Amino acid sequence: MKKLFLTIALAASLSASADDYAYLTAQYGGVEQSIELATVRTISFEQDLVVVTTSEARLTFPLAEMQKMYFSATATAIDRLPSETDNLKVIGGVLHVVGQKGIVRVYASNGTLQHVAQVEGRSSISLQSLPKGVYFIQLGNQVIKVSK
């Protein structure tokens, strides 16, 4: 059902003037990501994923967490995400989670899921194995952006 809704929504959006849009924006699991429309080659569904193939990367989004996908004239405010919160901090390549329970997800800047961990109370998760780059770390409705 979600696949059908996303397909219809994207098809309806395409009927509007393409000159009005510069980005494809995906909202999933409390995160919003914009992709420059000029780089988008295909949008497809594979197993439980929405897959957006661009000229630079293959981006995957969990279908179960997909809230909305739409075309927009401007990018999202990802640059304004905090680098830490009271409950999420990265120190020396280690993510420290304090007083929270849930699932931590670490996404690369291209939207690919890099790491998933269940946390409760006080937890530490090593990010040492991840290559240098920009990452988005999500726990519930909290999202931080870190550079490694």
Sequence and secondary structure as in RCSB ss.txt:
>XXXX:A:sequence
MKKLFLTIALAASLSASADDYAYLTAQYGGVEQSIELATVRTISFEQDLVVVTTSEARLTFPLAEMQKMYFSATA
TAIDRLPSETDNLKVIGGVLHVVGQKGIVRVYASNGTLQHVAQVEGRSSISLQSLPKGVYFIQLGNQVIKVSK
>XXXX:A:secstr
 HHHHHHHHHHHHHTS GGG  EEEEEETTEEEEEEGGGEEEEEEETTEEEEEESS EEEEEGGGEEEEEEESS 
 SGGG  S  SSEEEETTEEEEEEEEEEEEEEETTS EEEEEEEEEEEEEE TTS SSEEEEEETTEEEEEE 
